[in-house]
């Protein structure tokens, strides 16, 4: 199963990851103005994600309730690996720095990253 997602697929999956299960109407409401799609386009993306094995659904009465079949963390890792394959080892650091600078991380996130870097440094020194 392909774990990398297109930008529109990420938008749909993000809505589902936030609060599964959801009907099509709930997905549309959850996505807000992230996409300017017709009702049919939302339905089409959900159907595509179901066909790819990334979304499942249960029928209750007349409604389909959609839910993610893959974890968000798994998709993030797959996207990260895909991106790293596209850049050389020398560029990986530049990519990471750029992502941190562009992400708008909170001061709390910065502290968490510092702790992670310290931990990785200690593990590297122990080897």
C-alpha positions in Angstrom: 0.0 0.0 0.0 1.3 3.4 -0.9 1.7 5.5 2.2 2.6 8.8 0.7 -0.3 11.1 0.0 -1.0 14.0 -2.4 -1.8 17.4 -0.9 -5.6 16.9 -1.3 -5.4 13.4 0.2 -3.6 14.9 3.2 -6.4 17.4 3.7 -9.0 14.6 3.7 -7.0 12.3 5.9 -6.3 15.1 8.4 -10.0 15.6 8.9 -10.4 11.9 9.5 -7.5 11.6 11.8 -8.8 14.4 13.9 -12.1 12.7 14.7 -13.0 9.3 13.2 -15.5 8.1 12.1 -17.2 10.7 10.1 -19.9 10.9 7.4 -19.1 12.7 4.1 -20.9 15.8 5.4 -18.9 15.8 8.6 -15.6 15.4 6.6 -16.7 18.4 4.5 -17.4 20.5 7.6 -14.2 19.4 9.3 -12.1 20.4 6.3 -13.7 23.9 6.3 -12.3 26.1 3.6 -9.1 24.1 3.2 -10.3 23.1 -0.2 -12.8 24.7 -2.5 -14.4 21.6 -3.8 -17.9 20.5 -4.9 -19.7 17.8 -2.9 -18.8 15.3 -5.7 -15.1 16.0 -5.4 -15.1 15.3 -1.7 -17.0 12.1 -2.3 -14.5 11.2 -5.1 -11.5 11.7 -2.9 -13.0 9.6 -0.1 -13.7 6.8 -2.7 -10.2 7.0 -4.0 -8.8 6.7 -0.5 -11.0 3.7 0.2 -9.8 2.0 -3.1 -6.2 2.6 -2.0 -6.8 0.9 1.3 -6.2 4.1 3.3 -9.7 4.7 4.4 -12.5 2.4 5.4 -16.1 2.8 6.1 -19.1 1.3 7.9 -22.7 1.7 6.8 -25.1 2.7 9.5 -28.6 3.2 8.3 -28.3 5.3 5.1 -24.9 6.8 6.0 -21.4 5.8 5.4 -19.0 6.5 8.3 -15.4 6.9 7.1 -12.3 6.2 9.2 -8.6 6.1 8.5 -7.0 2.7 8.1 -3.4 4.1 8.3 -1.9 6.0 11.2 -0.9 9.6 10.7 2.6 8.9 12.2 3.1 6.2 9.6 2.2 8.5 6.8 4.5 11.2 8.2 7.4 8.8 8.3 6.7 7.6 4.7 6.6 11.2 3.5 9.8 12.0 5.3 11.6 9.0 3.8 10.3 9.9 0.4 11.6 13.5 0.8 14.9 12.4 2.1 15.4 10.0 -0.9 14.9 13.1 -3.2 17.8 15.1 -1.6 21.4 14.1 -1.2 22.9 13.3 2.2 24.7 16.6 2.1 21.3 18.4 1.6 19.5 16.6 4.4 20.7 19.0 7.0 19.7 22.0 4.9 16.3 20.4 4.3 15.7 19.9 8.0 16.8 23.4 8.9 14.5 24.9 6.2 11.6 22.8 7.5 12.2 24.0 11.1 12.5 27.6 10.0 9.4 27.5 7.8 7.2 25.5 10.2 6.3 28.2 12.7 7.1 25.9 15.7 6.2 27.2 19.1 8.8 27.9 21.8 7.7 24.6 23.5 8.3 22.8 20.2 11.8 24.3 20.0 12.6 23.1 23.5 11.4 19.6 22.6 13.7 19.6 19.6 16.6 20.7 21.7 16.1 17.8 24.0 15.8 15.4 21.1 19.1 16.7 19.6 20.8 16.4 23.0 19.5 12.8 23.3 20.7 11.9 19.8 24.1 13.5 20.5 24.5 11.4 23.7 23.5 8.2 21.9 26.0 9.1 19.1 28.8 9.6 21.7 28.0 6.3 23.4 28.6 4.4 20.2 
